[in-house]
């Protein structure tokens, strides 16, 4: 059983994936108090630390694996891309300091794909150089969650680094566990817990040809007068309308949905709309398109639940990489006396 510490824990996406493999979470850190409510409700305890900048490193337990889905906003193509000029980007520097102090056997990180190319690749190169200087060999890849049983095309970079005292065989990521996963089988029918507005009723009529622009009862913004894009195979009477600042896209339910990234308005105005039942996607469906179990609970307001899900990592992808790590470290093909001895530090918190 590997022990792990979860930084930038959010609502425990790493923990959900790795505990399925029997790994033991001995330390968790997250600054968002709303996330803590959700984390406590599902895992039975609060975070061990909050602001990563304030952690007393000497007070942490030993752990084999450091995990972190560090803030993506400073690097996301959808944001301002300020990187380390954004205070949230500095979290990565604190993680590096913790790695240097704690000397975990393995480092396991996740972020948006744009992290690789941010600032012409300098940001990513800096991370790799810091890990190399600390004595780690780094491997990385881009993975799409739709090939891991999650009905969402959520492409992310995953980074795994091993102490160089491990054997020098290359680490291999499993790229696919399933075929591309379609949304249709994950719909929770007749759950109208987030109903659409009267305006949205008219928008659906407009996009499905039941109304013309002249028949609309309110002025329609230019970005909503027609669909920005219609995905191949999308049946407009039974599809998901994805809302973006540039317009509205029609997404087929017989394909994985695009990346879940919604505005967190309390009224639900920016939550994707399922035209087949004329409602917003419900929380149960949003859990499913992030790979969270149906039993996972949200004791917080809907606004916070949506924000927490859209910022989370997908547990099935984390579980898959955890299996890859186990295979690398523990199988006869990979394991040697040195690498095995590095994994004897596990402690129960």
C-alpha positions as CSV (number, residue, x, y, z in Angstrom):
1,X,0.0,0.0,0.0
2,X,1.5,3.3,-1.1
3,X,1.0,6.4,1.1
4,X,0.3,9.7,-0.6
5,X,-0.2,13.4,0.2
6,X,-2.8,15.4,-1.8
7,X,-2.0,19.1,-2.3
8,X,-4.4,21.5,-4.0
9,X,-6.8,18.7,-3.1
10,X,-10.0,20.3,-4.2
11,X,-12.7,17.8,-3.6
12,X,-10.4,14.7,-3.5
13,X,-10.2,13.6,-7.2
14,X,-6.8,12.2,-6.7
15,X,-7.9,10.5,-3.5
16,X,-10.9,8.9,-5.1
17,X,-8.8,7.4,-7.8
18,X,-5.9,6.2,-5.7
19,X,-7.9,4.8,-2.8
20,X,-9.6,2.5,-5.2
21,X,-6.1,0.9,-5.6
22,X,-5.7,0.6,-1.8
23,X,-3.4,3.6,-1.4
24,X,-3.4,5.5,1.9
25,X,-4.0,9.3,2.0
26,X,-1.9,10.6,5.0
27,X,-2.0,14.4,4.3
28,X,-4.3,16.8,2.4
29,X,-4.1,20.5,1.7
30,X,-6.6,22.9,0.1
31,X,-7.3,26.5,0.7
32,X,-11.0,26.6,-0.4
33,X,-13.3,26.3,2.7
34,X,-16.3,25.3,0.5
35,X,-14.2,22.4,-0.8
36,X,-13.5,21.4,2.8
37,X,-17.3,21.0,3.4
38,X,-17.5,18.6,0.5
39,X,-14.3,16.8,1.3
40,X,-15.4,16.2,5.0
41,X,-18.8,14.9,3.9
42,X,-17.2,12.3,1.6
43,X,-14.0,11.3,3.4
44,X,-14.9,11.9,7.0
45,X,-12.3,14.5,8.0
46,X,-11.2,18.1,7.2
47,X,-8.0,19.1,5.5
48,X,-4.7,18.8,7.4
49,X,-3.5,22.1,6.0
50,X,-5.0,25.1,4.1
51,X,-2.7,27.7,2.5
52,X,0.2,25.8,1.0
53,X,2.5,28.8,1.8
54,X,1.9,28.3,5.5
55,X,2.6,24.5,5.8
56,X,5.1,23.5,8.5
57,X,7.0,21.0,6.5
58,X,8.5,19.4,9.5
59,X,5.1,18.6,10.8
60,X,4.0,16.6,7.7
61,X,4.0,12.7,7.9
62,X,6.2,10.8,5.5
63,X,4.6,9.8,2.2
64,X,5.6,7.9,-0.9
65,X,3.8,10.0,-3.5
66,X,3.1,13.7,-3.7
67,X,0.0,14.4,-5.7
68,X,-1.3,17.8,-6.9
69,X,-3.7,19.2,-9.5
70,X,-2.2,22.6,-9.0
71,X,-4.2,25.7,-10.1
72,X,-4.7,25.7,-13.9
73,X,-6.1,29.3,-14.3
74,X,-2.7,30.9,-14.6
75,X,-1.9,28.6,-17.5
76,X,-5.2,28.0,-19.1
77,X,-5.9,29.2,-22.7
78,X,-9.3,30.3,-21.4
79,X,-7.7,32.7,-18.8
80,X,-5.2,35.5,-18.9
81,X,-2.2,33.1,-19.0
82,X,-0.2,35.1,-16.5
83,X,1.6,32.0,-15.2
84,X,4.0,32.7,-12.4
85,X,2.9,36.4,-12.4
86,X,-0.5,35.1,-11.1
87,X,-0.4,34.4,-7.3
88,X,-2.0,31.0,-8.0
89,X,1.0,30.2,-10.3
90,X,3.3,30.5,-7.2
91,X,1.7,27.4,-5.8
92,X,4.0,25.4,-8.1
93,X,7.0,27.0,-6.4
94,X,5.8,25.9,-3.0
95,X,5.2,22.4,-4.3
96,X,8.8,22.2,-5.5
97,X,10.0,23.3,-2.1
98,X,7.9,20.6,-0.4
99,X,9.3,18.0,-2.9
100,X,12.8,19.1,-2.0
101,X,12.1,18.9,1.7
102,X,9.9,15.8,1.9
103,X,11.8,13.8,-0.8
104,X,8.8,11.6,-1.8
105,X,9.7,8.7,-4.0
106,X,7.2,9.8,-6.7
107,X,5.6,13.1,-7.8
108,X,2.3,13.0,-9.6
109,X,0.9,16.2,-11.1
110,X,-2.0,17.3,-13.3
111,X,-2.7,20.5,-15.2
112,X,-4.3,21.9,-18.4
113,X,-2.6,21.1,-21.8
114,X,-1.6,24.7,-22.2
115,X,0.8,24.4,-19.3
116,X,3.2,22.7,-21.8
117,X,3.3,25.7,-24.2
118,X,2.8,28.5,-21.7
119,X,5.3,31.3,-22.2
120,X,6.8,29.4,-25.2
121,X,7.4,26.3,-23.1
122,X,9.6,28.1,-20.5
123,X,7.2,27.5,-17.7
124,X,7.1,23.7,-18.3
125,X,10.9,23.6,-18.9
126,X,11.4,25.3,-15.5
127,X,9.4,22.6,-13.7
128,X,11.4,19.8,-15.4
129,X,14.7,21.5,-14.5
130,X,13.7,22.0,-10.9
131,X,12.7,18.3,-10.7
132,X,15.9,17.2,-12.3
133,X,18.0,19.3,-9.9
134,X,16.1,17.7,-7.0
135,X,17.1,14.2,-8.4
136,X,13.9,13.2,-10.3
137,X,13.4,11.7,-13.7
138,X,10.3,13.2,-15.2
139,X,7.7,11.6,-17.6
140,X,4.6,13.3,-19.0
141,X,1.8,12.8,-21.4
142,X,-1.5,14.2,-22.6
143,X,-4.5,12.1,-21.8
144,X,-8.2,12.4,-22.9
145,X,-10.6,11.3,-20.1
146,X,-13.1,10.0,-22.7
147,X,-10.8,7.0,-23.2
148,X,-11.1,6.1,-19.5
149,X,-14.8,5.6,-19.2
150,X,-15.6,9.3,-18.7
151,X,-18.1,10.8,-21.2
152,X,-16.1,14.0,-21.6
153,X,-13.2,15.1,-23.9
154,X,-11.1,16.5,-21.1
155,X,-7.5,16.6,-22.2
156,X,-4.9,17.2,-19.5
157,X,-1.2,16.9,-19.0
158,X,-0.2,14.3,-16.4
159,X,3.4,14.4,-15.0
160,X,5.0,11.6,-13.1
161,X,8.5,11.9,-11.7
162,X,10.6,9.2,-9.9
163,X,13.6,9.6,-7.8
164,X,16.6,8.9,-10.0
165,X,17.7,6.0,-7.7
166,X,14.8,4.0,-9.2
167,X,15.8,1.7,-12.1
168,X,16.3,3.5,-15.4
169,X,13.6,1.8,-17.4
170,X,11.2,4.2,-19.0
171,X,7.8,4.8,-17.4
172,X,4.9,4.1,-19.7
173,X,1.4,5.7,-19.4
174,X,-1.6,3.7,-20.5
175,X,-3.2,5.9,-23.2
176,X,-6.6,4.2,-23.4
177,X,-8.7,2.0,-21.1
178,X,-11.9,2.2,-23.0
179,X,-13.3,3.2,-26.4
180,X,-14.3,6.9,-26.6
181,X,-17.1,7.2,-24.1
182,X,-20.4,8.7,-25.3
183,X,-22.7,10.8,-23.1
184,X,-26.0,9.1,-24.0
185,X,-25.6,6.3,-21.4
186,X,-24.9,8.7,-18.6
187,X,-28.0,10.8,-18.8
188,X,-30.2,10.8,-15.7
189,X,-33.5,11.2,-17.3
190,X,-36.4,13.3,-15.9
191,X,-34.2,15.1,-13.3
192,X,-35.4,18.7,-13.7
193,X,-33.6,19.9,-10.6
194,X,-32.0,22.8,-12.6
195,X,-34.8,23.9,-14.9
196,X,-34.2,26.3,-17.7
197,X,-35.6,29.9,-17.9
198,X,-38.4,31.0,-20.2
199,X,-35.8,32.7,-22.4
200,X,-34.0,29.4,-22.8
201,X,-37.3,27.8,-23.8
202,X,-37.4,30.3,-26.7
203,X,-33.7,29.7,-27.5
204,X,-34.4,26.0,-28.0
205,X,-37.3,26.9,-30.2
206,X,-35.0,29.2,-32.2
207,X,-32.2,26.6,-32.7
208,X,-34.6,23.8,-33.5
209,X,-36.4,25.8,-36.2
210,X,-39.7,26.2,-34.3
211,X,-39.3,30.0,-34.1
212,X,-37.6,32.6,-36.2
213,X,-35.6,35.6,-34.9
214,X,-38.6,37.8,-35.7
215,X,-40.8,35.7,-33.4
216,X,-38.5,36.0,-30.3
217,X,-40.1,38.0,-27.5
218,X,-36.7,39.6,-26.5
219,X,-33.7,41.1,-28.3
220,X,-31.3,38.2,-29.1
221,X,-27.6,39.0,-28.8
222,X,-25.5,38.5,-32.0
223,X,-23.6,35.7,-30.4
224,X,-26.9,33.8,-29.8
225,X,-28.8,34.4,-33.0
226,X,-27.5,31.2,-34.5
227,X,-25.5,28.2,-33.3
228,X,-21.8,28.8,-33.4
229,X,-21.1,25.2,-34.2
230,X,-23.1,22.0,-34.7
231,X,-21.1,18.8,-34.0
232,X,-21.3,15.9,-36.4
233,X,-24.3,13.7,-35.6
234,X,-26.0,16.2,-33.3
235,X,-29.8,16.0,-33.3
236,X,-30.8,19.5,-32.2
237,X,-34.0,18.1,-30.6
238,X,-31.9,15.7,-28.5
239,X,-28.5,17.3,-27.9
240,X,-26.5,19.3,-25.4
241,X,-26.1,23.0,-25.9
242,X,-22.8,24.2,-24.6
243,X,-22.6,27.9,-23.7
244,X,-19.5,29.8,-24.5
245,X,-18.6,33.5,-24.5
246,X,-18.3,33.3,-28.3
247,X,-21.6,31.6,-28.8
248,X,-23.5,28.4,-28.4
249,X,-22.5,25.0,-29.7
250,X,-24.7,21.9,-30.2
251,X,-23.0,18.7,-28.9
252,X,-24.1,15.2,-29.9
253,X,-25.1,12.9,-27.0
254,X,-23.6,10.1,-29.0
255,X,-20.1,11.4,-28.5
256,X,-18.2,12.5,-25.4
257,X,-19.1,16.0,-24.3
258,X,-16.6,18.9,-24.5
259,X,-14.6,19.8,-21.4
260,X,-16.9,20.8,-18.5
261,X,-16.1,24.4,-17.9
262,X,-19.1,26.5,-16.8
263,X,-19.7,29.9,-15.4
264,X,-20.7,29.6,-11.8
265,X,-23.8,31.8,-11.8
266,X,-26.2,30.8,-9.1
267,X,-29.2,30.8,-11.5
268,X,-27.6,28.2,-13.7
269,X,-27.7,30.4,-16.8
270,X,-24.3,29.1,-18.1
271,X,-24.8,25.4,-17.3
272,X,-25.1,23.3,-20.4
273,X,-28.6,22.6,-21.6
274,X,-30.1,19.2,-22.5
275,X,-32.5,20.0,-25.3
276,X,-34.1,16.5,-25.2
277,X,-35.8,17.3,-21.9
278,X,-35.5,21.1,-22.0
279,X,-33.5,21.5,-18.8
280,X,-29.9,22.2,-17.6
281,X,-27.6,19.3,-16.9
282,X,-28.2,18.2,-13.4
283,X,-25.6,17.6,-10.7
284,X,-25.9,13.8,-11.1
285,X,-24.9,14.2,-14.8
286,X,-22.1,16.6,-14.0
287,X,-20.7,14.1,-11.5
288,X,-20.8,11.4,-14.2
289,X,-19.1,13.5,-16.9
290,X,-16.3,14.1,-14.4
291,X,-16.0,10.4,-13.4
292,X,-17.2,10.9,-9.9
293,X,-19.5,8.2,-8.4
294,X,-23.2,8.8,-8.0
295,X,-22.9,8.4,-4.3
296,X,-20.5,11.3,-4.0
297,X,-22.3,14.0,-2.0
298,X,-22.3,17.8,-2.2
299,X,-23.4,19.5,1.1
300,X,-22.8,22.9,-0.4
301,X,-24.8,25.3,-2.6
302,X,-25.3,24.3,-6.2
303,X,-23.0,27.1,-7.3
304,X,-20.1,25.8,-5.3
305,X,-20.8,22.2,-6.3
306,X,-20.6,23.1,-10.0
307,X,-17.4,25.1,-9.5
308,X,-15.8,22.2,-7.5
309,X,-16.7,19.7,-10.2
310,X,-15.5,21.8,-13.1
311,X,-12.1,22.4,-11.3
312,X,-11.6,18.7,-10.3
313,X,-9.4,16.0,-11.7
314,X,-11.1,12.9,-13.2
315,X,-10.7,10.0,-10.7
316,X,-10.7,7.2,-13.4
317,X,-7.7,8.8,-15.1
318,X,-5.9,9.1,-11.8
319,X,-6.7,5.5,-11.0
320,X,-5.2,4.4,-14.3
321,X,-2.0,6.3,-13.8
322,X,-1.8,4.9,-10.3
323,X,-2.0,1.4,-11.8
324,X,0.8,2.4,-14.2
325,X,2.9,3.5,-11.3
326,X,2.3,0.3,-9.4
327,X,3.3,-1.7,-12.4
328,X,6.5,0.3,-12.8
329,X,7.5,0.0,-9.2
330,X,6.3,-3.4,-8.0
331,X,6.3,-5.9,-10.9
332,X,9.1,-8.2,-11.5
333,X,9.9,-6.5,-14.8
334,X,10.5,-3.2,-13.1
335,X,11.1,-3.5,-9.4
336,X,14.6,-3.7,-8.0
337,X,16.0,-3.6,-4.4
338,X,16.6,0.2,-4.5
339,X,13.1,1.2,-5.7
340,X,11.4,-1.2,-3.3
341,X,13.4,0.2,-0.3
342,X,12.3,3.7,-1.2
343,X,8.6,2.7,-0.7
344,X,9.0,1.6,3.0
345,X,8.2,5.0,4.3
346,X,4.4,4.6,4.5
347,X,2.9,5.8,7.8
348,X,-0.7,5.9,9.0
349,X,-1.7,9.5,9.8
